[in-house]
Amino acid sequence: MSGPSQPKVEDEQWSDERIAGFLTLKPLDDSSADYHVLYQSYQHMTAGFFSRLVKMFVADGRDIHAKSSLGQTILDHASEHKRSEEYVQILKSSGV
């Protein structure tokens, strides 16, 4: 199972532009672009930054229910990791 692989830097500040840059990420295969954005954000952001990204993502009309090539949503994926409770709550509060 994969999850955040390295400790996230907690005191680093990300601008809205940097966070919004994740919205432009494209998958390298035929997987869902929306799932790819959420997956990469989950992998690379602290929960606080991820929360800001999810708000931008939803406001942009993106599909928060997008599925991976294995049929898994980002909520399904995050729920598999014990240390991802904050991420799970962020996703649930966004309407997932």
CNS distance restraints for C-alpha pairs under 8 A (distance, minus, plus):
assign (resid   1 and name CA) (resid  80 and name CA) 7.76 0.50 0.50
assign (resid   3 and name CA) (resid  43 and name CA) 6.47 0.50 0.50
assign (resid   3 and name CA) (resid  78 and name CA) 7.47 0.50 0.50
assign (resid   3 and name CA) (resid  81 and name CA) 6.60 0.50 0.50
assign (resid   4 and name CA) (resid  42 and name CA) 7.25 0.50 0.50
assign (resid   4 and name CA) (resid  43 and name CA) 4.80 0.50 0.50
assign (resid   4 and name CA) (resid  44 and name CA) 6.95 0.50 0.50
assign (resid   5 and name CA) (resid  43 and name CA) 7.43 0.50 0.50
assign (resid   8 and name CA) (resid  44 and name CA) 7.39 0.50 0.50
assign (resid   8 and name CA) (resid  45 and name CA) 6.92 0.50 0.50
assign (resid   8 and name CA) (resid  46 and name CA) 5.98 0.50 0.50
assign (resid   9 and name CA) (resid  46 and name CA) 7.58 0.50 0.50
assign (resid  10 and name CA) (resid  46 and name CA) 6.99 0.50 0.50
assign (resid  14 and name CA) (resid  18 and name CA) 6.07 0.50 0.50
assign (resid  14 and name CA) (resid  19 and name CA) 6.65 0.50 0.50
assign (resid  14 and name CA) (resid  49 and name CA) 7.39 0.50 0.50
assign (resid  15 and name CA) (resid  19 and name CA) 6.43 0.50 0.50
assign (resid  16 and name CA) (resid  20 and name CA) 5.89 0.50 0.50
assign (resid  17 and name CA) (resid  21 and name CA) 6.07 0.50 0.50
assign (resid  18 and name CA) (resid  22 and name CA) 7.34 0.50 0.50
assign (resid  19 and name CA) (resid  23 and name CA) 7.79 0.50 0.50
assign (resid  19 and name CA) (resid  49 and name CA) 7.12 0.50 0.50
assign (resid  19 and name CA) (resid  52 and name CA) 7.57 0.50 0.50
assign (resid  19 and name CA) (resid  53 and name CA) 6.05 0.50 0.50
assign (resid  20 and name CA) (resid  24 and name CA) 7.59 0.50 0.50
assign (resid  20 and name CA) (resid  53 and name CA) 6.68 0.50 0.50
assign (resid  20 and name CA) (resid  56 and name CA) 7.19 0.50 0.50
assign (resid  21 and name CA) (resid  25 and name CA) 7.37 0.50 0.50
assign (resid  22 and name CA) (resid  37 and name CA) 6.18 0.50 0.50
assign (resid  22 and name CA) (resid  40 and name CA) 7.73 0.50 0.50
assign (resid  22 and name CA) (resid  41 and name CA) 6.78 0.50 0.50
assign (resid  22 and name CA) (resid  53 and name CA) 7.96 0.50 0.50
assign (resid  23 and name CA) (resid  37 and name CA) 6.01 0.50 0.50
assign (resid  23 and name CA) (resid  57 and name CA) 7.07 0.50 0.50
assign (resid  24 and name CA) (resid  37 and name CA) 7.70 0.50 0.50
assign (resid  25 and name CA) (resid  33 and name CA) 7.46 0.50 0.50
assign (resid  25 and name CA) (resid  36 and name CA) 7.38 0.50 0.50
assign (resid  25 and name CA) (resid  37 and name CA) 5.92 0.50 0.50
assign (resid  26 and name CA) (resid  33 and name CA) 5.70 0.50 0.50
assign (resid  26 and name CA) (resid  36 and name CA) 7.00 0.50 0.50
assign (resid  26 and name CA) (resid  37 and name CA) 7.42 0.50 0.50
assign (resid  27 and name CA) (resid  31 and name CA) 6.37 0.50 0.50
assign (resid  27 and name CA) (resid  32 and name CA) 7.32 0.50 0.50
assign (resid  27 and name CA) (resid  33 and name CA) 5.83 0.50 0.50
assign (resid  27 and name CA) (resid  36 and name CA) 5.92 0.50 0.50
assign (resid  31 and name CA) (resid  35 and name CA) 7.58 0.50 0.50
assign (resid  31 and name CA) (resid  36 and name CA) 7.24 0.50 0.50
assign (resid  31 and name CA) (resid  68 and name CA) 6.22 0.50 0.50
assign (resid  31 and name CA) (resid  69 and name CA) 5.66 0.50 0.50
assign (resid  32 and name CA) (resid  36 and name CA) 6.20 0.50 0.50
assign (resid  32 and name CA) (resid  66 and name CA) 6.65 0.50 0.50
assign (resid  32 and name CA) (resid  67 and name CA) 6.67 0.50 0.50
assign (resid  32 and name CA) (resid  68 and name CA) 6.43 0.50 0.50
assign (resid  32 and name CA) (resid  69 and name CA) 7.58 0.50 0.50
assign (resid  33 and name CA) (resid  37 and name CA) 6.26 0.50 0.50
assign (resid  34 and name CA) (resid  38 and name CA) 6.39 0.50 0.50
assign (resid  34 and name CA) (resid  62 and name CA) 6.52 0.50 0.50
assign (resid  34 and name CA) (resid  63 and name CA) 6.10 0.50 0.50
assign (resid  34 and name CA) (resid  64 and name CA) 7.25 0.50 0.50
assign (resid  34 and name CA) (resid  66 and name CA) 5.93 0.50 0.50
assign (resid  35 and name CA) (resid  39 and name CA) 5.97 0.50 0.50
assign (resid  35 and name CA) (resid  63 and name CA) 7.99 0.50 0.50
assign (resid  35 and name CA) (resid  64 and name CA) 7.66 0.50 0.50
assign (resid  35 and name CA) (resid  65 and name CA) 7.94 0.50 0.50
assign (resid  35 and name CA) (resid  66 and name CA) 5.10 0.50 0.50
assign (resid  35 and name CA) (resid  67 and name CA) 5.79 0.50 0.50
assign (resid  35 and name CA) (resid  68 and name CA) 6.04 0.50 0.50
assign (resid  35 and name CA) (resid  73 and name CA) 7.17 0.50 0.50
assign (resid  35 and name CA) (resid  74 and name CA) 6.79 0.50 0.50
assign (resid  36 and name CA) (resid  40 and name CA) 6.03 0.50 0.50
assign (resid  36 and name CA) (resid  68 and name CA) 7.74 0.50 0.50
assign (resid  37 and name CA) (resid  41 and name CA) 6.07 0.50 0.50
assign (resid  38 and name CA) (resid  42 and name CA) 6.02 0.50 0.50
assign (resid  38 and name CA) (resid  54 and name CA) 7.90 0.50 0.50
assign (resid  38 and name CA) (resid  74 and name CA) 6.58 0.50 0.50
assign (resid  39 and name CA) (resid  43 and name CA) 6.17 0.50 0.50
assign (resid  39 and name CA) (resid  74 and name CA) 6.38 0.50 0.50
assign (resid  40 and name CA) (resid  44 and name CA) 6.13 0.50 0.50
assign (resid  41 and name CA) (resid  45 and name CA) 5.55 0.50 0.50
assign (resid  41 and name CA) (resid  50 and name CA) 6.27 0.50 0.50
assign (resid  41 and name CA) (resid  53 and name CA) 7.58 0.50 0.50
assign (resid  42 and name CA) (resid  46 and name CA) 7.83 0.50 0.50
assign (resid  42 and name CA) (resid  50 and name CA) 6.49 0.50 0.50
assign (resid  42 and name CA) (resid  78 and name CA) 8.00 0.50 0.50
assign (resid  42 and name CA) (resid  87 and name CA) 7.67 0.50 0.50
assign (resid  45 and name CA) (resid  49 and name CA) 5.64 0.50 0.50
assign (resid  45 and name CA) (resid  50 and name CA) 5.56 0.50 0.50
assign (resid  46 and name CA) (resid  50 and name CA) 6.05 0.50 0.50
assign (resid  47 and name CA) (resid  51 and name CA) 6.01 0.50 0.50
assign (resid  47 and name CA) (resid  86 and name CA) 6.31 0.50 0.50
assign (resid  47 and name CA) (resid  87 and name CA) 5.84 0.50 0.50
assign (resid  47 and name CA) (resid  90 and name CA) 7.97 0.50 0.50
assign (resid  48 and name CA) (resid  52 and name CA) 6.57 0.50 0.50
assign (resid  49 and name CA) (resid  53 and name CA) 6.25 0.50 0.50
assign (resid  50 and name CA) (resid  54 and name CA) 6.11 0.50 0.50
assign (resid  50 and name CA) (resid  87 and name CA) 7.46 0.50 0.50
assign (resid  51 and name CA) (resid  55 and name CA) 6.39 0.50 0.50
assign (resid  51 and name CA) (resid  87 and name CA) 7.76 0.50 0.50
assign (resid  51 and name CA) (resid  90 and name CA) 6.01 0.50 0.50
assign (resid  52 and name CA) (resid  56 and name CA) 6.42 0.50 0.50
assign (resid  53 and name CA) (resid  57 and name CA) 5.94 0.50 0.50
assign (resid  54 and name CA) (resid  58 and name CA) 6.07 0.50 0.50
assign (resid  54 and name CA) (resid  90 and name CA) 7.91 0.50 0.50
assign (resid  54 and name CA) (resid  91 and name CA) 7.56 0.50 0.50
assign (resid  54 and name CA) (resid  94 and name CA) 7.39 0.50 0.50
assign (resid  55 and name CA) (resid  59 and name CA) 6.06 0.50 0.50
assign (resid  55 and name CA) (resid  94 and name CA) 7.47 0.50 0.50
assign (resid  56 and name CA) (resid  60 and name CA) 6.02 0.50 0.50
assign (resid  57 and name CA) (resid  61 and name CA) 6.70 0.50 0.50
assign (resid  57 and name CA) (resid  62 and name CA) 5.61 0.50 0.50
assign (resid  57 and name CA) (resid  64 and name CA) 7.69 0.50 0.50
assign (resid  58 and name CA) (resid  62 and name CA) 5.57 0.50 0.50
assign (resid  58 and name CA) (resid  63 and name CA) 7.38 0.50 0.50
assign (resid  58 and name CA) (resid  64 and name CA) 6.90 0.50 0.50
assign (resid  58 and name CA) (resid  94 and name CA) 7.76 0.50 0.50
assign (resid  64 and name CA) (resid  96 and name CA) 6.58 0.50 0.50
assign (resid  65 and name CA) (resid  73 and name CA) 5.93 0.50 0.50
assign (resid  65 and name CA) (resid  74 and name CA) 7.62 0.50 0.50
assign (resid  65 and name CA) (resid  96 and name CA) 6.61 0.50 0.50
assign (resid  66 and name CA) (resid  73 and name CA) 5.88 0.50 0.50
assign (resid  66 and name CA) (resid  74 and name CA) 7.68 0.50 0.50
assign (resid  67 and name CA) (resid  71 and name CA) 5.10 0.50 0.50
assign (resid  67 and name CA) (resid  72 and name CA) 4.98 0.50 0.50
assign (resid  67 and name CA) (resid  73 and name CA) 4.56 0.50 0.50
assign (resid  67 and name CA) (resid  74 and name CA) 7.30 0.50 0.50
assign (resid  68 and name CA) (resid  72 and name CA) 5.16 0.50 0.50
assign (resid  68 and name CA) (resid  73 and name CA) 6.35 0.50 0.50
assign (resid  72 and name CA) (resid  76 and name CA) 5.82 0.50 0.50
assign (resid  72 and name CA) (resid  77 and name CA) 6.60 0.50 0.50
assign (resid  73 and name CA) (resid  77 and name CA) 6.35 0.50 0.50
assign (resid  74 and name CA) (resid  78 and name CA) 6.00 0.50 0.50
assign (resid  75 and name CA) (resid  79 and name CA) 5.90 0.50 0.50
assign (resid  75 and name CA) (resid  88 and name CA) 6.15 0.50 0.50
assign (resid  75 and name CA) (resid  91 and name CA) 6.51 0.50 0.50
assign (resid  75 and name CA) (resid  92 and name CA) 7.89 0.50 0.50
assign (resid  75 and name CA) (resid  96 and name CA) 7.53 0.50 0.50
assign (resid  76 and name CA) (resid  80 and name CA) 6.74 0.50 0.50
assign (resid  77 and name CA) (resid  81 and name CA) 7.58 0.50 0.50
assign (resid  78 and name CA) (resid  84 and name CA) 5.97 0.50 0.50
assign (resid  78 and name CA) (resid  85 and name CA) 7.92 0.50 0.50
assign (resid  78 and name CA) (resid  87 and name CA) 6.88 0.50 0.50
assign (resid  78 and name CA) (resid  88 and name CA) 6.19 0.50 0.50
assign (resid  79 and name CA) (resid  84 and name CA) 6.87 0.50 0.50
assign (resid  79 and name CA) (resid  85 and name CA) 7.35 0.50 0.50
assign (resid  79 and name CA) (resid  88 and name CA) 6.26 0.50 0.50
assign (resid  81 and name CA) (resid  85 and name CA) 7.86 0.50 0.50
assign (resid  84 and name CA) (resid  88 and name CA) 6.29 0.50 0.50
assign (resid  85 and name CA) (resid  89 and name CA) 6.24 0.50 0.50
assign (resid  86 and name CA) (resid  90 and name CA) 6.23 0.50 0.50
assign (resid  87 and name CA) (resid  91 and name CA) 6.25 0.50 0.50
assign (resid  88 and name CA) (resid  92 and name CA) 6.12 0.50 0.50
assign (resid  89 and name CA) (resid  93 and name CA) 6.00 0.50 0.50
assign (resid  90 and name CA) (resid  94 and name CA) 6.29 0.50 0.50
assign (resid  91 and name CA) (resid  95 and name CA) 6.89 0.50 0.50
assign (resid  91 and name CA) (resid  96 and name CA) 5.77 0.50 0.50
assign (resid  92 and name CA) (resid  96 and name CA) 5.01 0.50 0.50
